[in-house]
């Protein structure tokens, strides 16, 4: 939080003074001088905290990226753990959409493409017929069959 240090508190005080300075209707010479001094102090305080704000922004961005990577890895681990429970391969010619989507990396749209491409004589037809990419096929080839 930016209010932790005395320097940041003084910035807040300066900003409050800037807001209050605009309350008079006809500024006098003294008021204009105070306004100028307040603007200068606000500019200096802003310049002093700018590096801290930039660094905090970088750290926040790095933390967000790390959290996203961790979440993806956890989700993939859960899915892989779930799929390791398959005691039998998923039959491409008879499995319902829900069973096909339990395969690693297979979405509902891809499961429907698999269903609409039936029958299959070999697992590799998923790639040769353009149903799945080689990468997606490599993720599921150990979990599928055509029998």
N, C-alpha and C positions, 0 to 999 in steps of 0.2 A: 504494500500500500504506500502511496507517495507521501503520506502525512507523517511518517515515522521520524524523519530527521528534522532538526531545528531549521535547517536551510529550506526544506520543503514547506514547513509551517510559515516561514517568512514569505515565501512565494504566495501562499494562500492569503496572507495578510495584505500583500501588495495587490493582489487581484481584488480583494474586498475593497481596498482603498480606491482602486480604479473605478469600481462600480459606484462607490459613494461619491466620487469626484464629479460625476455627471449630474448630480442632484440639483445644483444651483442653476438658476435660469440665465443670469448674466454674469459670466466669469470676470473677475477682477484681474489685475496684473499679478497679484499674489497667487490667486487661484490658478492662473495659467502657468506660473512658475512651479507650483506644487504639482500640477498635472504633468508638466514636462518631467519633473523629477520622478514622479510615480511611474511614468512610461519608461524612463531609463532604468529604474530599478526592476520593473517587471521584465524588461528586455534582458537585463543581466541575469536575473534569476532563471528565466527561461533558457538562456544560453547555457547556464551552469548545469541544469538538469537534463538537457537534451541528450548527452551521451548515456546517462543512466536509463532514460526512457528507451533509447535505441537498443541498449544491451538487454533490457527487460523484454522488449519485443522479440529479439532474437532467441532468448531463452524460452519464451512462451512458444514460439514457432517450433523450436527443436523438441520441446516436450510434447506438443501436439502431434508432430510427425512420429515420435517414438511411441506414443499411445496408440496411434493408428496402426503402426507396424505390429505392435504387441497384440492388438485386437484381431488383426488378420491372421497372425500366427496361431492364436488361441482358437479361432474359429476353424482354421484348417486342421488343427490338432483334434478338435472335437469331431469334425467330420471324418477324419481318418480313423480315429478310435471307433467311431460308430460303424464305419465300413469294415473294420477288421473283424467285426462280429459276424460277418457273412460266412456261414459255414458251407454254403454252396454258392457257386457263381450265379449271377443274375442272367437269366435266359433272355437274350435280345428279342427272341421271337414270341415270347409269351408274358414277359414282365409288365405289370401295369406302370403307369407314369410315376406313381409314388415310389415304386421300387427303383426305377431308373434314376430318379432325382436323388436317391440316397447314395448314388455313386459319386466319387470325388470330382467336383467341378462340373457336374451335369445340371443344367438349369431345366426348368419346366419346358421352355421352348425347344431345347435340345432333346429332351425326352420325347416330346411330341414328334420331332423329326425322325427319331429312331423308330417310333411306333409306325409312322406313315411310310417308312422305307422297308417294312417287313415284306417278305421273309428274307432272312440272311442265311447264306450257306457257310460263311466264315466271319470271324470277328473283324478281320481286316477290311471287310467291305464298308465298315463305317467310314474309313478314310478314303478308299478308292471311289466310293460313290458320293463323296463330298458331304456326308452327314456330320462328321466331326473333323476337327483339325488333328494333325498328327500328335500335337501336344496333349489335347484332350483325350485322345485315344490311349496314349501312353499312360495317362493317369488311371485309366479304368481297365486296361486290357487284362490284368490279373484277376479282375472281379466279374468278368462276363464270359458267357458261352453262347453258342447257337443251338445247343441241345437241351 
